[in-house]
Amino acid sequence: MTDFEEIIKTRRSIREYQDKDVSDEDILKIIKAGMQAPGSRLGAEPWEFVVIKNKKTLAELAEIKPRVKTAPVAILLVANIERAFYKLHWQQDMAAAAENMLLEAVNLGLGGLWNGVAPTEETMEKVADLFGLDNENQKPFCVITIGYPAEGWQNKFMDKFDEGRIHYEKY
Ligand SMILES: Cc1cc2nc3c(=O)[nH]c(=O)nc-3n(C[C@H](O)[C@H](O)[C@H](O)COP(=O)(O)O)c2cc1C
């Protein structure tokens, strides 16, 4: 199996983490992977990232997204609509970035979780309030938590393949 195949196949949602910091170098690599994603318009990608390591802020965020609780770092993905060329495509742009970030976390021996924020208005408003976003032009999309997996949580292969969902030539 190539490294790539291994990463894709073993990525799992890791919801609890060890009490161990993630290096700034790894955080930057994860964000770089996010920015490497396909976007609806090259050069007009909406993504911006808020790195959160402050324990008090993490605790406040965990009140909105409980799985943040044990994470040593959370990265909030914000769509800055003013940067976007295709204004309606921001959730797709952001989703591509989010998945790249989760895969890079696995590549670095870490675990990650996509904590959904958009499109639930109530959650978006709470997150926007916490981080001072205007929620009109700066849309909170999701929170990616990253850390070393806690005991009982690890990236491992789970077969999600379902041949019945593949259609050839016509549906
Ligand atoms: C749009 C989206 C939102 C998600 N939001 C949450 C969330 O708020 N909390 C959570 O624990 N997992 C969340 N997840 C993770 C999914 O529950 C998880 O990917 C799914 O159960 C499949 O498990 P796997 O990632 O291990 O393959 C989200 C995933 C996606 C794609």
The ligand as an SDF file (V2000), in Angstrom:
LIG
                    3D

 31 33  0  0  0  0  0  0  0  0999 V2000
  -19.9930   18.0500    7.5860 C   0  0  0  0  0  0  0  0  0  0  0  0
  -19.5020   17.2230    8.7460 C   0  0  0  0  0  0  0  0  0  0  0  0
  -19.8090   17.6030   10.0170 C   0  0  0  0  0  0  0  0  0  0  0  0
  -19.3880   16.8410   11.1100 C   0  0  0  0  0  0  0  0  0  0  0  0
  -19.6540   17.2760   12.3720 N   0  0  0  0  0  0  0  0  0  0  0  0
  -19.2820   16.5230   13.4220 C   0  0  0  0  0  0  0  0  0  0  0  0
  -19.5360   16.9870   14.7560 C   0  0  0  0  0  0  0  0  0  0  0  0
  -20.0630   18.0800   14.9590 O   0  0  0  0  0  0  0  0  0  0  0  0
  -19.1570   16.1800   15.7760 N   0  0  0  0  0  0  0  0  0  0  0  0
  -18.5450   14.9760   15.5740 C   0  0  0  0  0  0  0  0  0  0  0  0
  -18.2440   14.2980   16.5540 O   0  0  0  0  0  0  0  0  0  0  0  0
  -18.2690   14.5260   14.3270 N   0  0  0  0  0  0  0  0  0  0  0  0
  -18.6130   15.2820   13.2510 C   0  0  0  0  0  0  0  0  0  0  0  0
  -18.2920   14.8660   11.9760 N   0  0  0  0  0  0  0  0  0  0  0  0
  -17.5700   13.6040   11.7760 C   0  0  0  0  0  0  0  0  0  0  0  0
  -18.4960   12.4950   11.3090 C   0  0  0  0  0  0  0  0  0  0  0  0
  -19.3730   12.1310   12.3550 O   0  0  0  0  0  0  0  0  0  0  0  0
  -17.6390   11.2940   10.8320 C   0  0  0  0  0  0  0  0  0  0  0  0
  -16.8450   11.6900    9.7450 O   0  0  0  0  0  0  0  0  0  0  0  0
  -18.4810   10.0880   10.4400 C   0  0  0  0  0  0  0  0  0  0  0  0
  -19.1140    9.5500   11.5740 O   0  0  0  0  0  0  0  0  0  0  0  0
  -17.6660    8.9900    9.7610 C   0  0  0  0  0  0  0  0  0  0  0  0
  -16.6250    8.5410   10.6090 O   0  0  0  0  0  0  0  0  0  0  0  0
  -15.1010    8.5830   10.1350 P   0  0  0  0  0  0  0  0  0  0  0  0
  -14.7360   10.0490    9.9710 O   0  0  0  0  0  0  0  0  0  0  0  0
  -14.3350    7.9270   11.2300 O   0  0  0  0  0  0  0  0  0  0  0  0
  -14.9880    7.8630    8.8210 O   0  0  0  0  0  0  0  0  0  0  0  0
  -18.6710   15.6520   10.8910 C   0  0  0  0  0  0  0  0  0  0  0  0
  -18.3180   15.2970    9.5770 C   0  0  0  0  0  0  0  0  0  0  0  0
  -18.7070   16.0740    8.5200 C   0  0  0  0  0  0  0  0  0  0  0  0
  -18.2840   15.7000    7.1210 C   0  0  0  0  0  0  0  0  0  0  0  0
  1  2  1  0
  2  3  1  0
  2 30  2  0
  3  4  2  0
  4  5  1  0
  4 28  1  0
  5  6  2  0
  6  7  1  0
  6 13  1  0
  7  8  2  0
  7  9  1  0
  9 10  1  0
 10 11  2  0
 10 12  1  0
 12 13  2  0
 13 14  1  0
 14 15  1  0
 14 28  1  0
 15 16  1  0
 16 17  1  0
 16 18  1  0
 18 19  1  0
 18 20  1  0
 20 21  1  0
 20 22  1  0
 22 23  1  0
 23 24  1  0
 24 25  2  0
 24 26  1  0
 24 27  1  0
 28 29  2  0
 29 30  1  0
 30 31  1  0
M  END
$$$$
